[in-house]
Amino acid sequence: MTLQKLRLTLYFIVALLVAFMPLITFANPTNDSTKVEAHAVTNAEGVSHEEESKTPEEERAEFIQHHLLDSHDFHLFSYGKGSGHEKHIGFPLPVILWEDGLHFFMSSKFHHGEEVAESNGKYFAINHHDGMIYNTDAKGTFNVDEKHHTTNTKPIDFSITKSIVMILIVALLMFVMFRNLGKSYGRNGGIATGVGRFFEPLVLYIRDEIAIPNIGEKHYRKYMSHLLTVFFFIWFLNMFGLTPLGVNVTGNIAITASLAIITYLITTFSANKNYWGHIFWMPGVPSLMKIVLAPIELLGTFIKPFSLMIRLYANMLAGHVVIMSIIALMYTFNSPIGSPLSFLLGFVLSILEILVALLQAYIFTMLTALYFGAANEEHHHEEAH
């Protein structure tokens, strides 16, 4: 009984630590505009000026934006800001650009976006507003239009960003974890050991409650690898997004679009003739209506992956924005009443985000299985009559 109480206590402590993680973030801090030399900005009339100093409210808004954006370096934390000699702890990432030839250098050349990087006679700078690399001059001049949109040209960017690093880490983690889970079956007569005991019920749940009911016992096996990969890939990335590392991979629409496109391609190329028959010549419908419904049904095949993309992207992005906004409220109130209340609300929402991280992985996997099931639906004799 004592051992069981000890385990429950440890589980509770771990749950508290996980819930507190989103409230402690040091990733991608905003720079103090009064101490960092700003890049020159040229407006549509050609008048050059320096970026104006930001108010505390504007700095907090920029902090939230930086948390949501991708980054060309992996920043862990900073210290010494008040002393005027701020130190950044992290590591640079490879920058690979194509602009009249290949340019390869480490992101440390940008000095956290404060300086211009020169490579083979070309000059590049990171725009603080969108975190992207632009072509510029030796002074780091950014040209803007009347709507304050940057008009500098951009090189083709193949850089290894923070999001790509996290994708590679999650891929390696999944490979090692499930490779060991597979080996444990062979060593222990079909019984999982170690951490595999935690993931085995999830694998069985996806098979028995998602794949088989929605795809069917005849076809589900060929889709299981994709369903398992998508579920754990999204779930792990969502959980890493709640850590102080400041990664927001699934809140990047390019990542969710890639996952949706893969699902669309698998559905399209593995579909049987009955699937296409229901789209282009729906059975049991008058011929005139078939002509009208065909383009609508075809459009629906594109809307399905689009909904997958938007649902995951919007939910994860909204969660990060809300939590970061509540963290900013702690400093905005700066009072013994408002700050603790903001912290309590942020803590509750952090726990909710842990559930949302798993729920979004489940929803994406469930809808993917539904689309695969529709693509492999068998012909029903009653439809012919």
N, C-alpha and C positions, 0 to 999 in steps of 0.2 A: 504494500500500500504506500509506503514511504517513497519507493522508487517511482511509482506512478505519479505521485504528487510532484516529485522533482521534475519528471518529464513534462507535466502540464505547466509547471512554472517556467521551464525553459522555452516551451512553445509560446507561452504568453509573452515572454521577453523578446523572442525573435519577432513575433507579430508586431509588437510595439516598435521595434527598431525599423522594420519594413515600413510601417505606417509613418514614421517620422522622416524617412529618407527624402520624400519630395519636399519637405519643409527646410531641408538643408542643402542648398545648391550654390556652388561656386563657379559653375561652368559658364564660359563666355561672358565675363563681367564687362560692363561698360567702362570705358576709360573716362577719367576726370578731364573734361574738356578744357579746364583752366590750366592743366599741367601738361597736356599732350599737344604737340604742334599739329594743327589741323591741316588737312589737304586743301589746296586752293580750289575754289569752285567758281566756274565761269557761267554766267546766266545767258539767256538767249540774246541779249543785247551786246554780249562780249565783255561785260564788266566783271572783273575778277575781284573776289573777296574771300575772306577766311570764314569757315563755319563758325556761327555764333555760339557762345557759351550756353549750355543747357541748364534749365532749372532742375531742381530735384525731381519734380514730377515727370519731366521729359526724360531724365536719366533712367527713372524706373520703368517708363514705357519702353525705352530702348533696351533695357535689361531683359524685359519679357520678350521683345522681338528677337534679341540675340539668342535667347534660350530656345526659341522655336526654329531658328535658322540653322542650316548646316555650317560647318566650320572647316577650315583648312589646317587647323592644328588641334591637338587634344589638350585642352586646358583643364587642370585639376583644381587648383585653388591659387589665391594670391594673398600676399601679406605686405605690410609696410606702406599701405596707401596713405595713411595720415602723415607719415614722415616725409613724404615727397619723393621717396625712392621705392616705388612699388615693384615687388618681385612677383613674377608669374611662374608657377610650377606646373609643368606639363612636358609635352614632347611634340616636336614638329612632325608633319606628314609630307610625303612627296607631292610636289606640284608638277603636273605634266600638262603642258600647253602646246597647242599648235597655232602658230602665227608666223607665216612665211618660214616655216621650218619647225622642228621639234625643240621645245624648251623644257629642260628638266632641272629642278632645284628643290631644296627643302623650304618649307613654309617659314622657317626661321628668318629668311631674308626679309619677310614683311614686318618682323618685329611686332607681332600681334596686330597687324593692320595699320601700324603707325608710320611705316616707311615704304618707299617705292622699291620694287625689286627690278634689277637690270639683268637681262639675259640675252647674249648675242646681239647687243645693240638695240634691243626692244625694252620698253619700260612697262611694268605692270603694277597695279595697285588694287587693294581690296576696298570696295565701297562698303562703308559701315551700315548703310541703309538696307542693303539686301544680301551682304556677305559674299558677293560674287566678284570675280576678278575681271578688270577692264584694262584695255590698252590706254596708256596715258603718256605723259612726258616726264622728264626728270624731276619736275616739281610735284608730280602727282595731281595734275589738274583734272577735275571732273567737269564736263560741260553739261548743263541742265537746260531744259526747255521751260516754257512759261508755267508748266504744271509741275515743275521740280523733278522731272524724270531725267535720269542720266542718259545722255545721248552718246557717250563714248562707245566705241565698238568693243566687242568682247572676243577674245580668242576662243578657240575650241578647247574645252576644258576636260581633260581625262584624269584629273587629280584624284588621289586617294584621300577622300574627306573623312570626317569623323563618323558619318553615317555608314560609309563603306567599311570602315574598320570594325564597327559594331556588327555589321552584317557578317563579316568574316569570322568574328569571334563567336557569334551565335551559331554559324554553320559548323565551325570546328567543335564547339561544345556539343551540338546535337550529334555530330558524327561519332565523337568519342563516347558519349553517353549511351547511345542506342547500339553502337557496336559492342560495347561491354554488356548491355542488356541481352543482345542476341547470343553472345558467347556464354553468358551465365545459364541460358536454357540448356545448352549442350553439356555443360559441366555438371549441372545439378538435376538432370532428368526432367527438364521442362519447368523448373522452379526458378523464378527470378531472385537475385540476391542484391544486397547493397541498396544503392539509390534506385535501382530498377524496380524495387518493390513499390515505390511511390508512383512511378510512371506507368507500370504495367496496367493498373486499373483504368488509367486514362486511355491507353491504347485499346484495351478491350471495349471501353465505352464507345469510342469512335467507331470501332468495327461493328458492335452489336446494336448500338442505338442511333448511329448516323448513317454509316455506309450501307449495311444490309437492308434496313427498312426503306431507304430512299433510292437505292440503286438496284437492289435485288441480289439474291445469293448467286445468281448465274454470272454477273458481271462485276461485282464489287471488288474482287481481288485486284484487278488491274488498275484500280484507282486508289487503293489503300495507301500506297507510298506517297502519292501527292496529297491526300487528305491529312495524313499524319505529319508530313513536312510542313504544310501550310499552317496547321493548328499550332504546333510547337514553335515554329518560326515566329509567327505573329505573337504568341503568348510570351515567349522569352524576350522579344524586342520590346513589347509593351512593359514588361517588368523592369527591364533595364532603363526604360524611359522614366521610371519613377525613382531612380537613384540620383544621388548628387552629381553624377557624371554629366548630366544635362543633355543626354541623347534623346532625340525626338524623331526616330526613324519612321515609325508608322504614322506620324503626323506630317510626313512628307508625301505630297500627292504623287510624286514620281515613283515612289516605292509601292504605294497601294495600286497605282495604275499598272505597274509591272506584274504584280500578283494577279490582278484582274485579267490582264491580257493573256497570261499563261493559262488561267482557267478557261478563258474563251477559246484559245487555240486547241486545248485538249478536248473541250466539248465539241468543237466544230469538226475536228479531224477524226474523232472516235465515234461520231454519231452514226446511227444506222439509217437505212432508207425510210423507215417509218417516221423518224424525226423530221427529215426533210419533206416527206409527204404531208405531214401535218402543217408544215410552214407554207409550202407552195400550192398545195391542193388539198385543203382540209376536208376530211371525209365527213359525210352526213350534212353537208352544207350546200345550198343551191349554187349552181355554177357561177352565176353573176356575183354572188357574195364571195365566192372563192377568189375571184379576180380582185375584189376590193380588199379582202382580208390578207392576201398574200404579202403585199408590201408592209402592212402593219405588223404581221408576224415576223417578217424579216427584220424590221426595225427593232422588234423586241429582243432579238438575239444580241443586238449591240447594247440595248438598254440594260440588260441583266448584268454584264460585267461592269458597266458604268455605275450601276447602283452599288455593286460590291466595292468599287474604288471609293466612291463618295462617302459611303456609310463608315468605313473604317477610318478614312482620313478625317472626316468631320468630327467623329466622336473622340478620337485621340487628341486632335488639335484643341478641341473645346475644353477637354479635361486639363491639359497643360496650361491653357490661357487662364482658366478659372483659378487653379491652384497658385500660379505665379502672381495673379492679380491680388489674391488674398494675402500672399506673403508681402507684397508691396504695401498693402493696407496697414500692416503692422508698423511700418516705418512712417506711413502717412499720419496715422492717429498719434503715435508717439505719446501715449497716455497710459496710465496704469489700468484703465478700464477697456479702452478700445483695442489696444494691442493684444492683451490676453484673449479677448473674445475673437479677434481675427485668427489668432493662433489655434484656438479650439475649433473654429469652423474649418480652418485649413487641415487640421488633424483628422476631423470627421470625413472631409472630402478625400483625403489621402487614402483612408481605408476604403471608401467607396470606389476610388480609382483602381485599387487592387482587384476588386471584383469586376470592374469594367474591363480591365486588361484581359481577364480570362473570358468574360462574356463576349467580347468582340472577336476573339479567336474562335470561340464556339460558333457564333453566328456566321462568320465568314466560311467556316468549314461546313456547316449545315447547308447553307445556300449553295455552296459549290457541289455538295453531294446531290442536292435537288436538281441542279442543272445537268449533272452527269446522268442521273436517273432518267430525266426527260430525253436525253440523247440516246438512251439504250432501251426505251420503252418498246415492248413487244406489240405486234399487231393484234388487235382484238377482232374476233370474227363478227361480233355484233355491229361494229362500225361499218362493215361492208354492206349491211342490210339497212 
